[in-house]
């Protein structure tokens, strides 16, 4: 797995973390997390694809022990500046083995499509490794980009860019533009991930993230429309059924170790 994200690190917080859309989507993830796991108990947490450390800081501030990894050394450098008390480590997810860490984890977490950088074979291998890294009844929670995003189909169809409108609906890698770098990206629906993980974990549920809230690349349009954005955030709370997960910008899917 090659590292194409160092160039993106300096602008990541401005473009996504602190954006209106980024905050709204992250709030939905945190809302589900607080319902999914007992955040009042001290947990051993492994975060993968941690970016600039926003989620690692969230977990740390709630009193958990966090190891946070990312393939990008630049992302890790920024994360270390933001929060002390967390073990940040530059690490390729495909290099993780059952013996990489000196402990097991109550929660393995990956947010906002980091796992979409894995091919099917790599994702299957990661899921098998995760089972070995989890404690008994430990949980694996991932936020992944699906194939059938309604916002993307609507937006690009309005622009008569039909190839882009349906670009996610393939088993092949799609080259996504990240700050001018073409990053190979694979898209998975909830049923795909559940099938890959069924030998190691029991599925809990999947939830849509960004079914009413738009994708982050539409931030320039929505940032100056706070009332419209507020309405979309309210609408988002109405769409919590797993049915909508494969149609959202991302979906949260959770598993428990068998």
N, C-alpha and C positions, 0 to 999 in steps of 0.2 A: 504494500500500500504506500504510494508516494505521497509526499507532503506538499500540497499546493496551497496551504492556508497561511503560511508565514506572511505573505504579501497582504493578506486580508486582516491581519491581527490589529494593526494600528487603527483601522477604521471600523472594526467590528462593533464596538459598543455604540458608537455614534449611529451606525447604519441600522443596527438591529436592537441591541440590548436596551438602549435608552429611547428607542423610537416608540411612537404611540402604538403601533401594531405589535412590536416586539413585547412591550410591557403587557398588552392585553392578552396575547397568546400565553405568555409565561404565567400570568395570573390564573389562567384556566388550568395549566399544568399543576400549579401549587394547590389549587382548590381540590383537584383530584387526588394529589399526594396526601393531603391532610385527611381525606376520607379513606384512603387506601391503606396507609400504614400508621402505626402508633408513633408519632413524632415526639411524644412526651417521654418515651423510653430512650435511653442512650443507645445508639446504634453504631455498628461498624459499617461504613458506607464506602463503596467504590464507585466513583463517577468516571465514566469514559466519555471521551470527546468533550472535555470540560470547557473548551474555549477560553475565555478570559476570566472564568471562575465565578460567575454570577450565582450559579446553582450551588456550587461548593460552599460559597459564603452563606447562602441561605441555610444549608444544612448545619454548618459550623455554628452559626448564631443560635441555632436551636439546641446546641449542646452535644452534637454528634461527632464521632471521630471520622474524619474524611480523608481518603486518599483520592486525589483527582488527577486524571491523566489526559493528555492530548498529544497527538503526533507533532503538533506545531510547537517548536521551542519558543517562538515569538509570542504565541498565545499564553504559554506557561509563564514567560517572563512578565507579562502584563498581569496575569492572575496573582503572581507572588507579590506584586506591588500593592494589590488591592486588599489582601487579607492575609494576616499571619495566623499561625496555629493550624494550618492545613498542610498536608504533605502533597505538594504539586510535583508531578513527574512527567517529563517528556517521554512518551512511550507510544509506539505503534501498536494498535489494538490487535493486529494480526500476529504480533510477537508474544502476546500474553499466553502463558501456560498455567496449568494448575499449581506450579511451584514458583510462579513469579513473585508472589507476595507471601509474607510470613504469617498471614492470618486468613480467616474466612470472613465473609461479609453477610450481614443481615439484609443488605440491600445493594444491588448493582443497578445503577441508573445511567441512562444516556438520553440526552435531550436534543430536540430540534434537528433530527435528520443526520446526526453524525454517523449512524449505522447505515445510512443509504450510500455511504462510500464503500461498502463491502459488497462484493459479488455474492451470488447465492452460495457458492462453496465456502467463501470466507464467513458469511453470516452463519451458516450451519456449524462451522468450526467454532465460532465464537459462542454460540448457544451451548455447545457441548462443553466447552471450557468453563462457561459460567456456572453450569451445574456443579462442577468440581470446586468452584470458588465460594459457593453459597453455604451458609450454615443450614442446619435442619430447619425446614419451613422458611428459609430465606426467600426474598422476593427479587425478581428481575423486572424492572419497569423501564420501558423504552418509548421514546417519542419518535415516530418514523413518518416519512412522507409516503402516502399511498399513490396508486395509479390513476385514480378517477376524480381528481380534485375539480369540483364544480366551478370554483372561482376562476381557475386557470382556463378551463374550457370556455367559460362565458367571456372572459376578458380578451383572449386571443381570437375567439370567433368574431367578436365585434370589430376586431382589426383585420378580419379576413386572413389571419395567419393560422390556418387550420392545422398545419403540421405541428406548430407549437401547441395548439389547443389540446392535441391528443398525444403529445410527445411522451408523457409518462406511461402510457399504456403499452408497455413492451417489456420483454424479459431481458433485453439487451441493455448495455450501458448507454445512458444519455449524457452527453457532455454539457454540463451546466456551467454557465458563465459566472465565475466568482472573481470580481475585481479584474476582469480581463483574462483570467486563467480558466481554461476549459477543464473542469473536474469531472472525471467519470462517475456517474451516479446511477444507482439501481433503485427502482421503486418496488415496494411490496405492499400488498393489501393485508389486512389483519389475518385472513384465513391462510395466507402464505406463511406468515411468521408462526402462527399456531401450529401448522403442519411441520415446520422445521423443528420446533421446540418440543413436540409432544412426547418424545422419548425421554426427556429429562425433567419436564416441569408440567404442572397443571395450570391451564389458563384460568385467569380470574375474570377479566373483562377487557374490552377495548372502548375507548371514548374518543369522540372527535375533538380536535384542537384546530380551530380555524375553519368552521363551517359557515359561520356568518362573518366572523372577523377575517379580513382578506389576507392574502400572502404579503410578505414584507416588501416585495418589490413594488407594491402599490402605495407605499408610504408617502411618496411625493404628492399623490392625489388626495389622500385622506388626512394628512397632518393639519391642513388648514380648514377642515370640516369637522370640528369637535362635536357638534350636535349629531351629525350623521354617524360619526364613529361611536358615540355613546349609545345610539340606537342599535348599532350592530353588536356591541358588547352585550346589551340586554337580550337581543335575539339569540346570541350565542348560548346563553344560559338555558334557553328553551330546547336546544338540540343536544341532549345528553345520551340519547339512545345509541347503542352500539351500531345500529343500522347506518348511522350517518358517518361512521368512522372512515370508511373507504372513500367518502366524497369530500372530506375536509382537506385543508392544507397539510396538516399532520394528524396523526392519531396516537393516543397513548394506549399502550397495551401492557398488561401486567400478567406475570406468572409467579407461581410458588413452586419451590423445589419439591419434588415427589418424596 
